[in-house]
Amino acid sequence: MPPTRNTVHWSVDIRHADNGDPIRQLDPDRPLRTASLAKVLLLIEVARQAAEGSIDLTEQLTRTAEDRVADSGLWQHLGVDSLSVGDLGELVGSVSDNLATNVLLRRIGLDAVARTAGALGLVHTALHDRVRDQRTVTDPPTLSTGTAAEWTGIMADLHRGAVVDPTTSAQVLQFLAHGTDLSQVAAPWGLDPLAHHEPDRGLTLHHKTGTDTDVRAETGLLTGPAATIAYTVIANFPAETDCRDEVLAGQQEYGRIIARAARGEDGGGASR
């Protein structure tokens, strides 16, 4: 268990992606807030619609004043007002771009995302809303929720080409190939944050993080010389407590377990 002194709620599930054998778990079925993690559900729906031909990845979408939102992302700082669906998916996967998320969600529809999430068998994992600078009493209280078990299942299915179909799965993995946030579980691996789509130190990473004042979350696939590991590590904690360093240290402890398994240095174990 991570060495945290403060009140931190964890949901952790680390498994071999090919056969589902558990490596490490801690309350994997506990629903928690997951911040931007559920943007992956939007990317799945974008990829699904592209695969079936109901949307074209080259279609241009234009940002509006209603889409604007601060914090994570690059598009808000760029001068171009229109980008393709595929480019927006890359921005979401690479830098968790909030503005790109809102523009894609306006085109795709939150209901469509929810239907596909349901078809994937998700019960506790959902994208509840668009990204907002401030939430009122009439808005959903949080952007997303989920469990480590469901997220690790999604990542393992992406690895096996089983999220909707192989074409959809491959496109989602493409969107997740360039994630720049290596501050959480991935921190101990020492990868180049701006160029790790090819093997780096013998490891290949596809992942997505979620961050809020009371959330640190990461889900992904780490492929090493011995195995591909599907993992999710979610931490929720009181926003008023200063325990970020403790939470990150706990996530990095899990990161070292994941890397050892991917490299075949030990077999891990299903201990809690």
C-alpha positions as CSV (number, residue, x, y, z in Angstrom):
1,M,0.0,0.0,0.0
2,P,1.3,3.5,-0.8
3,P,3.1,5.3,2.1
4,T,0.6,8.1,2.5
5,R,-0.2,9.7,5.9
6,N,-3.2,11.7,4.9
7,T,-6.7,10.5,3.8
8,V,-6.1,9.1,0.4
9,H,-8.6,6.8,-1.4
10,W,-7.0,4.5,-3.9
11,S,-8.2,2.2,-6.7
12,V,-5.5,0.2,-8.3
13,D,-5.5,-2.6,-10.8
14,I,-2.3,-3.8,-12.6
15,R,-2.6,-6.9,-14.9
16,H,-0.9,-8.7,-17.7
17,A,-2.6,-7.4,-20.8
18,D,-2.6,-10.6,-22.7
19,N,-4.0,-13.1,-20.2
20,G,-5.5,-10.8,-17.4
21,D,-3.3,-12.3,-14.7
22,P,-3.2,-9.9,-11.7
23,I,0.0,-8.3,-10.6
24,R,-1.1,-5.8,-7.9
25,Q,-4.6,-4.6,-6.8
26,L,-6.0,-2.3,-4.2
27,D,-9.7,-1.7,-4.1
28,P,-10.0,-2.1,-7.9
29,D,-13.8,-1.9,-7.9
30,R,-14.0,1.3,-5.9
31,P,-15.5,4.2,-7.9
32,L,-13.6,7.4,-7.7
33,R,-13.3,10.7,-9.4
34,T,-11.0,10.4,-12.4
35,A,-10.7,13.9,-13.9
36,S,-9.6,13.7,-17.5
37,L,-9.2,10.0,-17.7
38,A,-12.7,9.6,-19.3
39,K,-11.6,11.7,-22.3
40,V,-10.4,8.3,-23.5
41,L,-14.1,7.3,-23.8
42,L,-14.6,10.3,-26.1
43,L,-11.6,9.2,-28.2
44,I,-13.1,5.7,-28.4
45,E,-16.4,7.1,-29.8
46,V,-14.5,9.3,-32.2
47,A,-12.6,6.3,-33.4
48,R,-15.7,4.1,-33.6
49,Q,-17.6,6.6,-35.7
50,A,-14.6,7.1,-38.0
51,A,-14.3,3.3,-38.4
52,E,-18.0,3.0,-39.4
53,G,-17.8,6.0,-41.7
54,S,-20.2,8.4,-39.9
55,I,-17.4,10.9,-39.3
56,D,-14.2,11.7,-41.2
57,L,-11.0,12.3,-39.4
58,T,-10.2,15.1,-41.9
59,E,-13.5,16.9,-41.1
60,Q,-12.7,20.5,-39.9
61,L,-14.3,21.6,-36.7
62,T,-14.3,25.3,-35.5
63,R,-14.0,26.4,-32.0
64,T,-16.6,28.8,-30.5
65,A,-16.8,31.1,-27.5
66,E,-18.9,28.5,-25.7
67,D,-16.2,25.8,-26.1
68,R,-13.5,27.9,-24.5
69,V,-12.0,26.6,-21.2
70,A,-8.7,27.1,-19.5
71,D,-6.1,24.8,-17.9
72,S,-4.7,21.9,-19.9
73,G,-4.1,22.1,-23.6
74,L,-2.4,24.0,-26.4
75,W,-5.2,25.0,-28.8
76,Q,-6.3,27.9,-26.5
77,H,-2.9,29.4,-27.1
78,L,-2.9,28.9,-30.9
79,G,-4.2,31.3,-33.5
80,V,-5.9,28.8,-35.8
81,D,-9.7,28.5,-35.2
82,S,-10.4,25.2,-37.1
83,L,-8.7,21.8,-36.8
84,S,-9.5,18.4,-38.2
85,V,-11.2,15.7,-36.1
86,G,-8.1,13.7,-36.2
87,D,-5.9,16.6,-35.1
88,L,-8.2,17.3,-32.2
89,G,-8.0,13.6,-31.1
90,E,-4.2,13.9,-31.1
91,L,-4.4,17.0,-28.9
92,V,-6.7,15.3,-26.5
93,G,-4.5,12.2,-26.3
94,S,-1.2,14.1,-26.2
95,V,-1.8,17.0,-23.9
96,S,-5.4,16.4,-22.6
97,D,-6.5,19.5,-24.4
98,N,-9.7,20.8,-22.8
99,L,-10.8,23.0,-25.7
100,A,-10.3,20.2,-28.2
101,T,-12.3,18.0,-25.9
102,N,-15.2,20.4,-25.8
103,V,-15.2,20.9,-29.6
104,L,-15.1,17.1,-30.2
105,L,-17.8,16.5,-27.7
106,R,-20.1,19.1,-29.3
107,R,-19.7,17.2,-32.6
108,I,-19.8,13.6,-31.2
109,G,-22.4,14.1,-28.5
110,L,-22.2,13.0,-24.8
111,D,-25.1,10.6,-25.3
112,A,-23.1,8.7,-28.0
113,V,-20.2,8.5,-25.7
114,A,-22.4,7.1,-23.0
115,R,-24.0,4.5,-25.3
116,T,-20.7,3.2,-26.4
117,A,-19.4,3.1,-22.8
118,G,-22.5,1.0,-21.9
119,A,-21.9,-1.3,-24.9
120,L,-18.4,-1.9,-23.5
121,G,-19.9,-3.1,-20.3
122,L,-18.9,-0.2,-18.2
123,V,-20.9,0.3,-15.0
124,H,-19.0,2.8,-12.9
125,T,-16.8,4.5,-15.5
126,A,-18.3,7.4,-17.4
127,L,-17.7,10.9,-18.9
128,H,-20.4,13.0,-17.3
129,D,-20.0,16.4,-18.9
130,R,-18.0,18.8,-21.0
131,V,-15.0,20.5,-19.4
132,R,-15.9,23.6,-17.4
133,D,-13.8,26.3,-15.7
134,Q,-16.4,26.3,-12.9
135,R,-19.2,23.9,-11.9
136,T,-22.5,25.2,-10.6
137,V,-25.2,23.3,-8.7
138,T,-26.9,22.6,-12.0
139,D,-23.8,20.9,-13.5
140,P,-22.6,17.4,-12.9
141,P,-20.4,17.6,-9.8
142,T,-17.4,16.1,-11.5
143,L,-16.1,15.5,-15.1
144,S,-15.8,11.8,-14.8
145,T,-15.8,8.8,-12.5
146,G,-14.5,5.3,-12.8
147,T,-12.8,2.2,-11.2
148,A,-9.4,0.9,-11.7
149,A,-10.7,-2.5,-12.7
150,E,-12.9,-1.1,-15.5
151,W,-10.1,1.1,-16.8
152,T,-7.6,-1.6,-16.8
153,G,-10.1,-3.8,-18.7
154,I,-10.4,-1.1,-21.3
155,M,-6.7,-0.8,-21.8
156,A,-6.2,-4.6,-22.0
157,D,-9.0,-4.7,-24.6
158,L,-7.4,-2.0,-26.6
159,H,-4.2,-4.0,-26.6
160,R,-6.1,-7.0,-27.9
161,G,-8.0,-5.0,-30.5
162,A,-11.3,-5.7,-28.7
163,V,-12.6,-2.2,-28.0
164,V,-15.4,-2.2,-30.6
165,D,-13.2,-3.7,-33.3
166,P,-9.5,-3.8,-34.2
167,T,-9.7,-0.6,-36.3
168,T,-11.2,1.4,-33.5
169,S,-8.7,0.0,-31.0
170,A,-5.8,0.8,-33.2
171,Q,-7.0,4.4,-33.7
172,V,-7.4,5.0,-30.0
173,L,-3.9,3.6,-29.3
174,Q,-2.6,6.1,-31.9
175,F,-4.3,8.9,-30.1
176,L,-2.7,7.8,-26.8
177,A,0.8,7.2,-28.2
178,H,2.2,10.7,-27.5
179,G,1.0,11.6,-24.0
180,T,3.3,14.1,-22.5
181,D,2.3,13.9,-18.8
182,L,4.9,11.6,-17.3
183,S,4.5,13.1,-13.8
184,Q,2.5,10.3,-12.2
185,V,2.9,6.5,-12.5
186,A,5.2,6.8,-15.5
187,A,7.7,9.1,-13.7
188,P,10.2,6.4,-12.6
189,W,10.6,5.0,-16.1
190,G,12.7,8.0,-17.2
191,L,11.1,8.2,-20.7
192,D,11.4,11.2,-23.0
193,P,8.1,13.0,-22.4
194,L,8.1,14.5,-25.9
195,A,9.2,11.4,-27.9
196,H,8.3,8.0,-26.6
197,H,6.1,6.6,-29.3
198,E,9.0,4.4,-30.3
199,P,10.6,2.1,-27.7
200,D,12.6,4.1,-25.2
201,R,14.8,2.2,-22.7
202,G,13.1,-0.9,-24.1
203,L,9.7,0.4,-23.1
204,T,6.7,1.6,-25.2
205,L,3.9,3.5,-23.5
206,H,0.3,4.3,-24.4
207,H,-1.4,6.2,-21.5
208,K,-3.8,8.9,-20.3
209,T,-3.7,10.8,-17.1
210,G,-6.3,12.8,-15.1
211,T,-5.5,15.7,-12.7
212,D,-7.5,17.9,-10.5
213,T,-7.0,19.6,-7.1
214,D,-8.2,16.4,-5.5
215,V,-7.4,13.7,-8.1
216,R,-4.4,12.0,-9.6
217,A,-5.2,9.2,-12.0
218,E,-3.4,7.3,-14.8
219,T,-4.3,4.4,-17.0
220,G,-2.2,2.8,-19.7
221,L,-0.3,0.1,-21.4
222,L,3.4,-0.4,-20.8
223,T,5.1,-2.8,-23.2
224,G,8.5,-4.1,-22.3
225,P,10.8,-7.0,-23.5
226,A,8.9,-9.5,-21.4
227,A,5.2,-8.4,-21.3
228,T,2.6,-5.8,-21.9
229,I,1.1,-4.5,-18.7
230,A,-2.3,-2.9,-18.4
231,Y,-2.6,-0.6,-15.4
232,T,-4.7,1.9,-13.6
233,V,-3.8,3.9,-10.5
234,I,-6.4,6.3,-9.2
235,A,-6.0,8.5,-6.0
236,N,-8.6,10.8,-4.5
237,F,-7.7,13.1,-1.6
238,P,-9.1,16.1,0.2
239,A,-8.3,19.2,-1.9
240,E,-7.5,21.2,1.3
241,T,-4.7,18.8,2.3
242,D,-1.1,19.2,1.0
243,C,-0.5,15.6,0.2
244,R,0.3,15.8,-3.5
245,D,3.9,14.6,-3.0
246,E,2.8,11.6,-1.0
247,V,0.2,10.7,-3.6
248,L,2.8,11.0,-6.4
249,A,5.3,8.9,-4.4
250,G,2.6,6.2,-4.0
251,Q,1.9,6.3,-7.8
252,Q,5.6,6.0,-8.6
253,E,5.9,3.0,-6.3
254,Y,3.3,1.3,-8.5
255,G,5.2,2.5,-11.5
256,R,8.2,0.6,-10.5
257,I,6.1,-2.6,-10.0
258,I,4.7,-2.1,-13.5
259,A,8.2,-1.6,-15.1
260,R,9.6,-4.7,-13.4
261,A,6.7,-6.8,-14.7
262,A,7.1,-5.4,-18.2
263,R,10.8,-6.2,-18.1
264,G,10.3,-9.7,-16.6
265,E,12.3,-8.8,-13.5
266,D,9.7,-10.4,-11.2
267,G,6.2,-11.8,-11.5
268,G,4.6,-9.3,-9.1
269,G,1.7,-10.8,-7.3
270,A,-1.9,-10.2,-6.5
271,S,-1.2,-8.7,-3.1
272,R,-3.2,-5.7,-1.9
